Amino acid sequence: MGEGVAGGLLDLGAGGVLAPEEEVVVDRFVEEDRVLGHEGDVATERIDMRELMEVFTREAKSTGQLESKFRYAMSSQTLATLFDSPNVEGSFGVKKGDVDGVDLVRALQARGRGVTQGGATRFEEITGIMTLASGRYQYRNLKLSSGLLVANGAFDVQPNKDVSGRIAVELQSQAAQIRGNFIVDGDLKAIVLKPN
């Protein structure tokens, strides 16, 4: 029903590595309708998030070193549209970077006094699960750690770049423990955190 094509490591520059394990599948259906399919696994190590984000969007920015393992599948009637609507699912981790457009510390300080927009959050590590289907990105089991600051949550990014989700943030110190729950709203250009 299909043939496998194995790939080795691909050097992406700046120490980044892409390790595809691909399988190409071509199925034949009734009445000789041909559907092309392509599926496989991709693992990454030491990918610069700043450069990667520029490939996918100019609306959101992040830095750090990405490691990930994803499974992808796509199908189409023609080769020209094979990559138009892939399905992707997997886990990722980003170390030592920042997320632009979201200031979790400022959101905690301002909780109960309106929305927070803009700024940046530095982190030691972010981990989570990402799913892409029909142009919609879903991020689940997100965990961010940055010294005394920890956060967890989930959010979606729609094909039109609208963002929606929830996040719980906690800042722990010897003097006090501050917690806040927030609704994530807006779009990639202007993410808004609303007290929940």
Residue frames as qw, qx, qy, qz and C-alpha x, y, z in Angstrom:
[[0.000, 0.884, 0.467, 0.000, 0.00, 0.00, 0.00],
 [0.048, 0.988, -0.134, 0.056, 2.94, 2.34, 0.33],
 [0.793, 0.234, -0.266, 0.496, 6.69, 2.65, 0.39],
 [0.490, -0.823, -0.083, 0.274, 8.81, 4.14, 3.17],
 [0.534, 0.645, -0.146, 0.527, 11.52, 6.68, 2.57],
 [0.651, -0.631, -0.205, 0.368, 13.89, 7.20, 5.50],
 [0.306, 0.847, -0.114, 0.421, 15.85, 10.43, 5.90],
 [0.657, -0.103, -0.402, 0.629, 18.94, 11.32, 7.93],
 [0.267, -0.714, -0.283, 0.583, 19.72, 14.44, 9.89],
 [0.381, 0.731, 0.253, 0.507, 19.41, 17.76, 8.10],
 [0.426, -0.272, -0.229, 0.832, 21.63, 20.63, 9.22],
 [0.074, 0.872, 0.457, 0.156, 19.53, 23.80, 9.57],
 [0.308, 0.605, -0.162, 0.716, 22.45, 26.08, 10.43],
 [0.252, -0.612, 0.332, -0.672, 23.33, 27.67, 13.76],
 [0.088, -0.227, 0.900, -0.361, 23.52, 24.19, 15.32],
 [0.700, 0.114, 0.270, -0.650, 19.89, 23.30, 14.52],
 [0.036, -0.147, 0.961, 0.232, 19.05, 19.75, 13.49],
 [0.736, 0.142, 0.040, -0.661, 15.98, 18.34, 11.76],
 [0.164, -0.211, 0.961, 0.063, 15.57, 14.57, 11.80],
 [0.700, 0.155, -0.099, -0.690, 12.79, 13.45, 9.44],
 [0.271, -0.036, 0.961, 0.024, 11.52, 9.90, 9.42],
 [0.491, 0.311, -0.101, -0.807, 9.19, 10.01, 6.46],
 [0.399, 0.184, 0.893, 0.100, 6.80, 7.61, 4.83],
 [0.318, 0.251, -0.309, -0.861, 5.23, 8.43, 1.48],
 [0.397, 0.258, 0.865, -0.167, 1.87, 6.78, 0.83],
 [0.343, 0.171, -0.405, -0.830, -0.12, 6.69, -2.41],
 [0.423, 0.221, 0.827, -0.299, -3.56, 5.07, -2.24],
 [0.205, -0.059, -0.627, -0.749, -5.96, 4.23, -5.04],
 [0.421, 0.203, 0.587, -0.661, -9.68, 4.48, -4.41],
 [0.516, 0.455, 0.725, 0.002, -12.71, 3.22, -6.30],
 [0.478, 0.838, 0.262, 0.015, -13.14, 4.56, -9.84],
 [0.725, 0.243, 0.019, 0.644, -9.40, 5.16, -10.04],
 [0.120, -0.954, 0.014, -0.274, -9.60, 8.43, -8.06],
 [0.721, 0.143, -0.385, 0.558, -6.06, 9.01, -6.94],
 [0.391, -0.908, -0.001, -0.151, -5.32, 10.55, -3.55],
 [0.559, 0.449, -0.477, 0.509, -1.76, 11.43, -2.69],
 [0.660, -0.740, -0.095, -0.092, -0.73, 11.07, 0.92],
 [0.489, 0.482, -0.487, 0.539, 2.40, 11.92, 2.86],
 [0.663, -0.716, -0.028, -0.219, 3.01, 11.18, 6.52],
 [0.701, 0.264, -0.464, 0.474, 5.94, 10.89, 8.86],
 [0.599, -0.725, -0.214, 0.266, 7.70, 11.92, 12.02],
 [0.394, 0.699, -0.170, 0.572, 9.94, 14.93, 12.54],
 [0.655, -0.625, -0.225, 0.359, 12.23, 15.62, 15.48],
 [0.306, 0.820, -0.114, 0.470, 14.09, 18.88, 16.00],
 [0.700, -0.484, -0.211, 0.481, 16.95, 19.90, 18.28],
 [0.399, -0.451, 0.044, 0.797, 18.49, 23.32, 19.02],
 [0.267, 0.602, 0.509, 0.554, 16.28, 25.26, 16.60],
 [0.133, -0.111, -0.185, 0.967, 16.45, 29.04, 17.01],
 [0.156, 0.643, 0.718, -0.215, 12.86, 30.14, 17.70],
 [0.085, 0.691, -0.016, -0.718, 13.42, 33.67, 16.39],
 [0.085, 0.318, -0.696, -0.638, 14.34, 32.38, 12.94],
 [0.053, 0.264, 0.956, 0.113, 11.62, 29.71, 12.97],
 [0.151, 0.662, 0.548, -0.487, 8.86, 32.17, 13.91],
 [0.130, 0.577, -0.259, -0.764, 9.82, 34.43, 11.00],
 [0.016, 0.038, -0.885, -0.464, 9.14, 31.54, 8.62],
 [0.054, -0.460, -0.886, -0.013, 5.57, 31.01, 9.91],
 [0.091, -0.878, -0.461, -0.090, 4.35, 34.44, 11.02],
 [0.318, 0.379, -0.158, 0.854, 5.36, 38.05, 11.45],
 [0.449, -0.672, -0.197, -0.555, 2.58, 38.68, 13.99],
 [0.798, -0.599, 0.038, -0.056, 4.18, 36.76, 16.89],
 [0.404, 0.669, -0.550, 0.294, 7.75, 36.69, 18.18],
 [0.847, -0.514, 0.123, -0.056, 9.61, 34.37, 20.51],
 [0.303, 0.683, -0.653, 0.122, 13.19, 33.44, 21.29],
 [0.701, -0.385, 0.558, -0.220, 14.83, 30.36, 22.75],
 [0.124, 0.359, -0.887, -0.262, 15.99, 26.91, 21.65],
 [0.812, 0.051, 0.035, -0.581, 13.31, 24.52, 20.40],
 [0.030, -0.181, 0.980, 0.083, 13.27, 20.74, 20.72],
 [0.685, 0.155, 0.167, -0.692, 10.25, 18.87, 19.40],
 [0.170, -0.005, 0.962, 0.212, 8.81, 15.58, 18.17],
 [0.539, 0.343, 0.116, -0.761, 5.89, 15.76, 15.74],
 [0.415, 0.215, 0.860, 0.208, 3.82, 13.38, 13.65],
 [0.313, 0.453, -0.096, -0.829, 2.36, 14.81, 10.45],
 [0.422, 0.295, 0.833, 0.203, -0.02, 13.60, 7.75],
 [0.295, 0.513, -0.067, -0.803, -1.42, 15.23, 4.64],
 [0.457, 0.272, 0.810, 0.246, -3.46, 14.17, 1.65],
 [0.279, 0.589, -0.057, -0.756, -4.70, 15.76, -1.55],
 [0.794, 0.502, 0.332, -0.080, -6.01, 15.03, -5.03],
 [0.615, 0.728, -0.105, 0.283, -3.00, 16.83, -6.54],
 [0.728, -0.077, -0.221, 0.644, 0.66, 17.27, -5.67],
 [0.161, 0.504, 0.027, 0.848, 0.30, 21.06, -5.97],
 [0.475, -0.603, 0.002, -0.641, -2.11, 21.18, -2.99],
 [0.773, -0.132, -0.595, 0.173, -0.58, 18.38, -0.90],
 [0.437, -0.061, -0.476, 0.761, 0.96, 20.78, 1.65],
 [0.177, -0.501, -0.188, -0.826, -2.04, 23.14, 1.88],
 [0.644, -0.504, 0.061, -0.572, -3.75, 21.57, 4.90],
 [0.492, 0.217, -0.810, 0.233, -1.46, 19.31, 6.95],
 [0.747, -0.604, -0.125, -0.247, -2.40, 17.62, 10.21],
 [0.430, 0.451, -0.595, 0.508, 0.36, 17.83, 12.81],
 [0.707, -0.656, -0.058, -0.259, 0.53, 16.65, 16.42],
 [0.760, 0.144, -0.438, 0.458, 3.37, 16.41, 18.90],
 [0.557, -0.765, -0.185, 0.266, 5.22, 17.71, 21.91],
 [0.468, 0.662, -0.125, 0.572, 7.71, 20.53, 22.21],
 [0.573, -0.682, -0.191, 0.413, 9.97, 22.31, 24.64],
 [0.370, 0.778, -0.054, 0.504, 11.64, 25.71, 24.39],
 [0.693, -0.471, -0.252, 0.484, 14.50, 26.70, 26.69],
 [0.405, -0.476, -0.016, 0.781, 15.87, 30.07, 27.80],
 [0.193, 0.348, 0.476, 0.785, 13.96, 32.65, 25.82],
 [0.167, 0.313, 0.382, -0.853, 11.11, 35.11, 25.87],
 [0.205, 0.575, 0.760, 0.224, 7.59, 35.43, 24.54],
 [0.053, -0.021, 0.064, 0.996, 6.82, 38.84, 23.07],
 [0.369, -0.316, -0.436, -0.757, 3.36, 40.40, 23.46],
 [0.726, -0.520, -0.410, -0.185, 2.53, 38.80, 26.84],
 [0.128, 0.483, -0.568, 0.654, 3.75, 40.12, 30.22],
 [0.640, -0.388, -0.660, -0.063, 2.62, 37.63, 32.86],
 [0.406, -0.223, -0.492, 0.737, 4.22, 39.50, 35.79],
 [0.119, -0.034, -0.014, -0.992, 2.46, 42.74, 34.86],
 [0.541, -0.309, -0.569, -0.537, -0.82, 40.83, 34.44],
 [0.578, -0.362, -0.668, 0.299, -0.45, 39.50, 38.00],
 [0.234, -0.156, -0.302, 0.911, 0.30, 42.97, 39.34],
 [0.268, 0.004, -0.151, -0.951, -2.73, 44.45, 37.58],
 [0.211, -0.288, -0.921, -0.158, -5.18, 41.59, 38.19],
 [0.103, -0.664, -0.676, 0.304, -8.65, 42.83, 38.90],
 [0.014, -0.717, -0.055, 0.695, -7.88, 46.21, 37.36],
 [0.552, 0.706, -0.117, -0.427, -8.59, 45.63, 33.69],
 [0.938, 0.323, 0.056, 0.115, -6.80, 43.95, 30.81],
 [0.421, -0.656, 0.453, 0.433, -3.07, 43.58, 30.18],
 [0.782, 0.600, 0.151, 0.074, -1.63, 43.89, 26.70],
 [0.429, 0.804, -0.330, 0.247, 1.90, 43.99, 25.33],
 [0.444, -0.709, 0.532, -0.128, 5.23, 43.48, 27.02],
 [0.659, 0.358, -0.661, -0.032, 7.25, 40.27, 27.20],
 [0.819, -0.487, 0.232, -0.198, 7.81, 37.30, 29.50],
 [0.251, 0.581, -0.773, 0.043, 11.23, 35.73, 29.97],
 [0.933, -0.211, 0.082, -0.281, 11.30, 32.01, 30.72],
 [0.327, -0.510, 0.791, 0.086, 13.64, 29.18, 31.56],
 [0.078, 0.014, 0.953, 0.292, 11.43, 26.60, 29.85],
 [0.647, 0.195, 0.098, -0.731, 8.08, 26.19, 28.11],
 [0.096, -0.051, 0.975, 0.194, 6.70, 22.74, 27.35],
 [0.584, 0.298, 0.301, -0.693, 3.45, 21.61, 25.78],
 [0.473, 0.230, 0.819, 0.230, 1.55, 19.72, 23.10],
 [0.261, 0.453, -0.174, -0.835, 0.62, 21.26, 19.75],
 [0.499, 0.362, 0.779, 0.111, -1.99, 20.10, 17.26],
 [0.180, 0.395, -0.277, -0.857, -2.57, 21.63, 13.83],
 [0.288, 0.346, 0.876, 0.173, -5.71, 20.72, 11.87],
 [0.202, 0.780, 0.539, 0.244, -7.71, 22.71, 9.29],
 [0.270, 0.630, -0.034, 0.727, -5.41, 25.68, 9.82],
 [0.521, -0.760, 0.015, -0.388, -6.18, 25.83, 13.57],
 [0.428, 0.344, -0.691, 0.470, -3.34, 25.54, 16.08],
 [0.714, -0.625, -0.151, -0.277, -4.17, 24.11, 19.49],
 [0.300, 0.459, -0.663, 0.509, -1.70, 24.34, 22.36],
 [0.790, -0.494, -0.218, -0.289, -2.43, 22.12, 25.36],
 [0.863, -0.396, -0.138, 0.282, -0.73, 21.21, 28.65],
 [0.384, 0.717, -0.185, 0.552, 1.38, 24.35, 28.44],
 [0.684, -0.650, -0.161, 0.290, 3.80, 24.86, 31.31],
 [0.365, 0.758, -0.181, 0.510, 6.08, 27.88, 31.68],
 [0.706, -0.589, -0.184, 0.348, 8.74, 28.28, 34.35],
 [0.373, 0.684, -0.119, 0.615, 10.84, 31.37, 35.01],
 [0.136, 0.308, -0.572, 0.748, 12.46, 31.48, 38.42],
 [0.178, 0.155, 0.706, -0.668, 9.69, 32.23, 40.93],
 [0.560, 0.308, -0.030, -0.768, 7.08, 32.50, 38.16],
 [0.213, 0.053, 0.956, 0.193, 5.14, 29.46, 36.94],
 [0.540, 0.301, 0.016, -0.786, 2.19, 29.31, 34.56],
 [0.237, 0.075, 0.942, 0.224, 0.07, 26.66, 32.87],
 [0.479, 0.487, 0.245, -0.689, -2.79, 26.76, 30.43],
 [0.484, 0.267, 0.754, 0.354, -4.05, 26.19, 26.91],
 [0.276, 0.645, 0.047, -0.711, -4.98, 28.31, 23.92],
 [0.654, 0.431, 0.574, 0.240, -6.00, 28.13, 20.26],
 [0.010, -0.497, 0.286, 0.820, -4.93, 30.18, 17.26],
 [0.655, 0.551, 0.471, -0.213, -7.56, 30.29, 14.51],
 [0.643, 0.333, 0.412, 0.553, -6.71, 30.53, 10.78],
 [0.142, 0.876, 0.192, 0.419, -7.56, 34.27, 10.92],
 [0.409, 0.346, -0.460, 0.708, -4.96, 34.66, 13.77],
 [0.536, -0.613, 0.037, -0.579, -7.56, 35.14, 16.54],
 [0.340, 0.211, -0.820, 0.409, -6.36, 33.78, 19.89],
 [0.660, -0.486, -0.025, -0.572, -8.47, 32.30, 22.70],
 [0.700, 0.013, -0.675, 0.234, -7.67, 30.34, 25.83],
 [0.593, -0.779, -0.020, -0.203, -7.00, 30.36, 29.57],
 [0.585, 0.367, -0.524, 0.498, -3.87, 30.59, 31.70],
 [0.662, -0.734, -0.150, 0.004, -3.14, 30.27, 35.42],
 [0.442, 0.612, -0.358, 0.549, -0.14, 32.21, 36.73],
 [0.718, -0.670, -0.168, 0.087, 1.60, 31.99, 40.09],
 [0.332, 0.686, -0.392, 0.515, 4.47, 34.05, 41.52],
 [0.814, -0.505, -0.267, 0.108, 6.03, 32.54, 44.63],
 [0.293, 0.614, -0.432, 0.592, 8.42, 34.28, 46.98],
 [0.391, -0.136, -0.738, 0.533, 9.31, 34.06, 50.66],
 [0.107, 0.080, 0.292, -0.947, 7.25, 37.16, 51.33],
 [0.590, 0.317, 0.262, -0.694, 4.10, 36.34, 49.39],
 [0.320, 0.128, 0.881, 0.323, 2.34, 34.09, 46.92],
 [0.384, 0.445, 0.010, -0.809, 0.40, 35.78, 44.15],
 [0.356, 0.192, 0.882, 0.242, -1.97, 33.86, 41.88],
 [0.394, 0.458, 0.019, -0.797, -4.14, 34.85, 38.96],
 [0.515, 0.301, 0.781, 0.184, -6.34, 33.21, 36.36],
 [0.143, 0.529, -0.193, -0.814, -6.67, 34.89, 32.99],
 [0.714, 0.550, 0.429, -0.059, -8.62, 34.61, 29.76],
 [0.348, -0.287, 0.501, 0.739, -6.38, 34.84, 26.69],
 [0.455, 0.745, 0.462, -0.154, -8.03, 36.91, 23.94],
 [0.075, 0.806, -0.268, -0.523, -7.26, 39.12, 20.94],
 [0.867, 0.496, -0.047, 0.030, -5.09, 38.10, 18.01],
 [0.858, -0.030, -0.044, 0.511, -1.41, 37.35, 17.41],
 [0.324, 0.564, -0.030, 0.759, -0.62, 41.03, 16.87],
 [0.225, -0.464, 0.289, -0.807, -2.32, 42.11, 20.10],
 [0.549, -0.255, -0.792, 0.082, -2.80, 39.39, 22.70],
 [0.343, -0.554, 0.151, -0.743, -4.93, 40.47, 25.67],
 [0.371, -0.117, -0.860, 0.331, -5.02, 38.95, 29.16],
 [0.448, -0.510, -0.118, -0.725, -8.29, 39.46, 31.02],
 [0.202, -0.236, 0.787, -0.534, -8.78, 38.59, 34.72],
 [0.540, -0.181, -0.722, -0.392, -11.00, 35.54, 35.08]]
